[in-house]
Amino acid sequence: MQAKTLALSSYLDGVEAVEPTLAARDRALMRQIEATMARFRDALGRRAPATEVTATAAEITGLFDRAESVLQTSHTDTTTAFLGSFTILLREGLEALLIVVGMIAFLRKAERPEVLPYVHAGWLGALLAGVLTWGVATHLVDISGANREVTEGLSALFAAAVLLSVGIWMHQKSLAGRWQQYLHAKMSAALTRRSALFLFTLAFVAVYREVFETILFFIAMWSEQASGAILGGLLTGALVLAGVAYWMLRMSKRLPIGQFFSASSLLIAVLAVVLVGKGIAALQEAGWVAQALVAAPRIEWLGVYPSWQSLLSQLAVAVIAVIGFLFNMRSSPVSARTTKD
């Protein structure tokens, strides 16, 4: 057990700190190190034969030697630094953007502009908290890999649970009919102050989770030589995200409200599946959840990781979403009649 704990600590506090830099220079090698170290921890956890453990440890040592060579002999040119910075921000920011823009579009469709300040306060507060995190991580304390993964994992699971319930609810309303009358009659009761605080919390958690990870990535990859390229990639990524947000809000205005809720519910359900996969994977890396490896691809942007726990959790969320959607469709005639009455 102690050997597995030490193996986990060596990955979280030794390897993850250099992952952004190594990914910018040799992403395939970084992925190979991640997979092999996960396999090593799995072998320790199931008390595999000593020969298997020793062979995997030797493989890791060889990968470390390769990584050290790459990090020492390769120079990070401006193009690599720019692309690394740009892709990190775009990758981490897109999920949060989809959630926040979806909330804003929903409130506009519902004709509830007075609740929008809560959403804006949520994501702006998350950005300010991110700046505070940067200061703490840079000047005061060293945030450990385990704490980082726990924060990411728990916030991802919270957001997934919220999105799943919201997605099923929105799908139900997309089938009810007579939308404008429903909104004027029901939204005043539905969007109370408590609901507004709930939207604030969701916006804060969704954005802070991504900001937290992004800041730690940038701290790890920062170098004075490539600072201009890194800042350029950061600015370009922010402009692209702003453009995507503008486009999404314009598109949402053109959709009839029933179609908007239907499309949004499907997108939200997919995001819930993605986030639960990422949340379980993060808690596995922190040692909070067991990890049983399986021969499956690793697709990070979909939250797909090669472990039974992660894949089964995603399957469970997908099944719950499908059951909820099917139930909504079966009960929609009743809902429609109730709305008309």
N, C-alpha and C positions, 0 to 999 in steps of 0.2 A: 504493500500500500504506500509506504514511504517512497519507494522507487517511482511509482506512478506520479505521486505528488511532485517530486523533484523534476521528473520529465516534463510535467505540465508547466512548472515554474520556469524551466529553461526555455520553453517555447514562448510563453507569454512575455517574460521579461528580457529574454535574450534575442529571440528571432523577430518577434513582432515589431520591435523598435526599428529594425532596419528594413522591414518589408517594403515600405514605399520606395526607398532608394533602390533596393534590389529589383523590385517590379519594374521600375523605369529602365533598368539595364538588361534584365533577363527574367521576364515574367514566367517563362516555362520552368526555370530553375526554382523560383520562389514557390510555385505551385507544387513542384516535386518535393521540396523540403516540407511543406505543410502536410502533404499526403503521407509522406514517410514517417514523420513524427507522430501523426495521428495513428498510423498503423503500429508504431512502437508503443504508444500508450495503451492501445487496445490489447496488444500482446501481453503487456504487464498486467493489465486488468483481468484478463482471463487466465493468468498464470500459464502462459505458453511455455513449451520446452525451452531450456536454456540456449539450445543451439539456434532456435528461431530468434530469440531476443538478441543474442550476440550478433547474429548476421544482420539484423535490422539496425542495431547500434553502429555496426561497421559501415553500413550504407549511409547512415546519417552523418558519420564523421567524414566520409568522402564528399558528401553534398556540402557540408560546411567548408571543407577545403576549397571546393569550387566557388562557393559564394564569397569566401574571403578573397580569392583571387580576382573575382569579378569586381568586388567593391574596391580593391586596392589599385588594380591596374586600369580600370575603366574611368574615364573622366566623363562627368555629366555635362554634355554640351547643352547649348541654349535650347535647341529643338527638343531634346529629351526632357529637359526641365519644364519647358512650356507645356508639352503634351501631358506630362505626368500631372502637373498642377491642374490643367484644364479637365482632364478625365476624372480626377479625384473629385473635384467640385461638382461636375456634371453628374457623375454616378451617385454621389451621396445626396445631392440636392434634389434630384428628380422625384424620388418617392415623396419627400416632404412637400414638394411643390404640388404634386398631384392631389395630395390630401387637402392642403390649405386652399388651393384654387377651387377644388370641388366644394369645400365648405362655403367659400365666398359666392360662387355661382349659385349654390343652393339657396342661400339667404336672399340673394337678389331675385331669384325666381319666386321665392316665397313672399316677396315684398316686405322684408323685415330688415331694412337698412339700420335700424337702431341696435341690432345685435352684432353688426359687423365690427364695431370697435372692440368687442371681446376677442374676436378671431385675430384682428390685427394686433391687439395687445399680446396675444399668445405667441405669435411668431416673432414679433419684435422683442418680447421679453426673452425668448429663447436665444435670439442673436446676442442680446446683452449678456445673458448668462454664459454664452459661448465665449465672449470676450473675457469674462471673469475667469472662466475655466482656463483659457489660454494663459492669463496672468498667473494663476495658481500653478498650472503645470510647468510653466517656464521658470518662475522665480521663487516659488515657495516650497512645493512638494513635488515629488516624482509620482505621478499617477501610475499605479502598477497595471500590468496587463490584465490581471484578474479583475480588478475593479472596473477597468474599461469594458471588458466583455460582459460583466454582470449588468452594468448600466445599460449597455446596448441591448442585451438580451431581454431584460425585464421591460424596458420601454417598448421594445418591438412587440412583445407578447401583449402588453396593455393596449397598444395601438391596434393590433390584430383583432383582439376581442371586441373593441369598440367598433371597428370598421365592419366586422362581420354582422353585428346587430344592426348597425346603421344601414348596411347594404340590403339586408333582408327587409327592413322597414321601408326603404325607398322603393324596392321592387314591388312591395305590396301596394304602395300608393300609386305607382305607375300604372297599375291595372284597374284602379278604382273608377276612373272617368270623372267628368265634370270638375276639372282641376281648379279652375279659378274660384268657383264657389266653395270648394273644399278648403282651399288655402285661406280665403277670407274668413271662413267660419271657424276653422280649427287651429290655425297657426298661432293665434293670440293665446290660446290655452296651452298649446304644445310647446312654444318657445318661451318659457318662463325665465325668470332670473336664474333659477337653478340650471336650466338647460343652457343658458348663456355661459355660465361658469364652466359647465361641462365642455362646451365648445372651446372655451379658452384653454382648458386643460389639454384637450386633444391637440389643438394647434401648437401649444407649447411643447408637449412631449414629442410629437411627430418631427418638429423642427430641431429641437435640442438634441435628439438622438443622432441626427445626421451632422449637426454642427459639432457635437462632441467628438465624433469619430474623425471628421474632417480636420479639425484643429490639431488633433494628435498626429494625424498623418503629415500635416504640413510642418509641424515641429520636427518630426523625424527626418523629413526630406530637405529641410532648409539648409542652404549653404550661401555664404556671402558671394561666392563667385557666380552663382546662378540666380541670385535674388531677383534681378530684373526680369528674367524669363519666368520665374515662379509667380511673381506678382502679375505679369502679363497674362499668364494662363488663368490665374484666379479672376482677373478682371474680365477676360473673354468668357470664361465659364459663367460668371454672374450675368453678363449681357445676354448670353444664350438662354439662360434660365428665365430672365425677364421677358425675352421675346416669346418663349414657350408659354409663359403665364398669360401674356397679352393675347396670344392667339387662342388659347383655351377659353379665356373669358369672352372673347368675341364670338367664338363658335357656340358657346353655351347660350348666348343671347338669341341666336337664330333658331335653336332647336325648340320645337313645341315642348311644353313642360312635361307631358307624359313621356315623350321620347327621351328628354333630358334625364328624368328620373330612372328610366329603364337602363339607359347607357351608363349612367353613373353607378347604379347598383351593381352592374356587372363588373365595372372597373374597380369598385371598392372591394367586392368579393375577391377578385384576383389579387389586389394589394394585401388583403388579409392573409391569403395563402402564402404570398411571398414573405410577409413579415413574420409569420409564425415559423417558417423555415429558418429565417435568419436569426430569430430569437432563440430557438432551440440550439442552433449551431453555436451561437455566442455563449450560451450557458454551458454547452459541452466544452468549449475551449476554456471556460473558467473553472471547470470541474464540478459544476453544480448538477449536471445531467450526465448519465452514463452515455457511452458512445460505442455502439455496435456497428462496425463498418460493413458496407455492402457494395457490391460491384455496380456502381451507378455513376453517371457523369456529375461533375461539379459545375453548376451554372449559377453563379453568384447573383446575377441580376434578376433571376427568377426565385432566388432563395432555395435552390436545390443543392443539397449537400449529401455526400455518400454515407449516410448512416440511417439505420432503421428508425431511430427515434425522430429524426428530422422529417423523413419522408412520410412516416405514418401520421405525424402531427399535421402535416400539410394535407394528407389525404382526409383526415378527420374533419378539418376545417372546410375542405372542398365538399365533402359529403353533407355537412351541416348546411352549407350554403345552398346546395342543390335541393335538399329536402325542404328548406325554407322557401325557395323559389317555387317548387312544385306545389307546396301547400298554398302559397299565395295564388297561384294560377287556378287551383281547384276551387278556392273560396272567392275568386274575383267576381263571379256573377252576383254572389250575395253582397259583396262590398259595393258593387255598382248599384244594386237595387237600394241598399241602405242609404247610399249617397243621394240618390234621386228622391227618396222619401224624405 
